[in-house]
């Protein structure tokens, strides 16, 4: 409950410091505003958290899971910055994660 209270306190302070904090505007068919920015920036972390929940729920947690997620994220970011299209980035990422899983399953 204390986390929820802290979140509400931060949101209250933000709305007092910046009166237009909750304002969302539609421009050129897209939504703009602080809440939209927060949701856009939280989406990748939420997707990683969902994946980690599945790993924890199946009992497969070990020290390599975080490293594999970090490598997959770095590879995805590097490929995106290099100009690869989204289908190629999404297709190549599992190939980078797969060998580590094979080695881990056979060694321990």
C-alpha positions in Angstrom: 0.0 0.0 0.0 2.9 2.4 0.6 4.0 2.1 -3.0 0.5 3.2 -4.1 0.6 6.1 -1.7 4.0 7.2 -3.0 2.8 7.0 -6.6 -0.3 9.1 -5.7 1.9 11.7 -3.9 4.3 12.0 -6.9 1.3 12.5 -9.2 -0.2 15.1 -6.9 3.1 17.0 -6.7 3.5 16.8 -10.5 0.0 18.2 -11.1 0.7 21.1 -8.6 4.1 22.0 -10.1 2.9 21.7 -13.7 -0.8 22.6 -14.0 -1.0 21.1 -17.5 0.5 17.8 -16.4 -2.7 15.8 -17.1 -3.5 17.7 -20.4 -3.7 15.4 -23.5 -3.9 17.1 -26.9 -4.8 15.6 -30.3 -2.5 16.9 -33.0 -2.2 15.5 -36.5 -4.2 12.4 -35.5 -1.8 11.6 -32.6 -2.1 12.1 -28.9 0.4 14.3 -27.1 0.9 15.1 -23.4 2.7 13.9 -20.2 0.4 10.9 -19.6 1.0 9.7 -23.1 4.7 10.1 -22.8 4.7 8.1 -19.6 2.8 5.3 -21.1 5.0 5.2 -24.2 8.2 5.1 -22.2 6.7 2.5 -19.8 5.6 0.1 -22.5 9.0 -1.6 -23.2 9.6 -2.1 -19.5 6.1 -3.5 -19.1 6.8 -6.0 -21.9 10.0 -7.1 -20.3 8.3 -7.5 -16.9 5.6 -9.7 -18.4 8.3 -11.9 -19.9 10.1 -12.1 -16.5 6.8 -13.0 -14.8 6.5 -16.0 -17.1 10.0 -17.1 -16.3 9.5 -16.8 -12.6 6.1 -18.5 -12.8 7.5 -21.5 -14.5 10.4 -21.8 -12.1 13.1 -21.1 -14.6 14.7 -18.2 -12.9 18.4 -18.1 -12.7 21.2 -15.5 -13.0 21.4 -15.7 -16.8 17.8 -14.4 -17.4 18.6 -10.8 -16.8 21.8 -11.0 -18.9 19.8 -12.6 -21.8 17.2 -9.8 -21.6 20.0 -7.2 -21.5 21.7 -8.7 -24.6 18.4 -9.0 -26.5 17.6 -5.4 -25.7 21.0 -4.1 -26.7 20.9 -6.1 -29.9 17.4 -4.8 -30.7 18.5 -1.2 -30.0 21.6 -1.5 -32.1 19.7 -3.0 -35.0 17.0 -0.3 -34.8 19.5 2.5 -34.7 21.4 0.9 -37.7 18.2 1.3 -39.7 16.9 -2.3 -39.9 13.2 -2.6 -40.5 10.9 -3.9 -37.7 10.2 -7.3 -39.1 14.0 -8.0 -39.5 14.7 -6.8 -36.0 11.9 -9.0 -34.5 13.1 -12.0 -36.6 16.7 -11.7 -35.6 16.2 -11.2 -31.9 15.2 -14.8 -31.1 18.3 -16.0 -33.0 20.5 -14.1 -30.6 18.7 -15.5 -27.5 18.4 -19.1 -28.6 22.1 -20.3 -28.4 22.4 -19.2 -24.7 19.3 -21.2 -23.8 20.7 -24.3 -25.4 24.0 -24.0 -23.6 22.2 -23.3 -20.3 19.9 -26.3 -20.6 22.7 -28.7 -21.5 25.1 -27.5 -18.8 22.9 -27.2 -15.8 
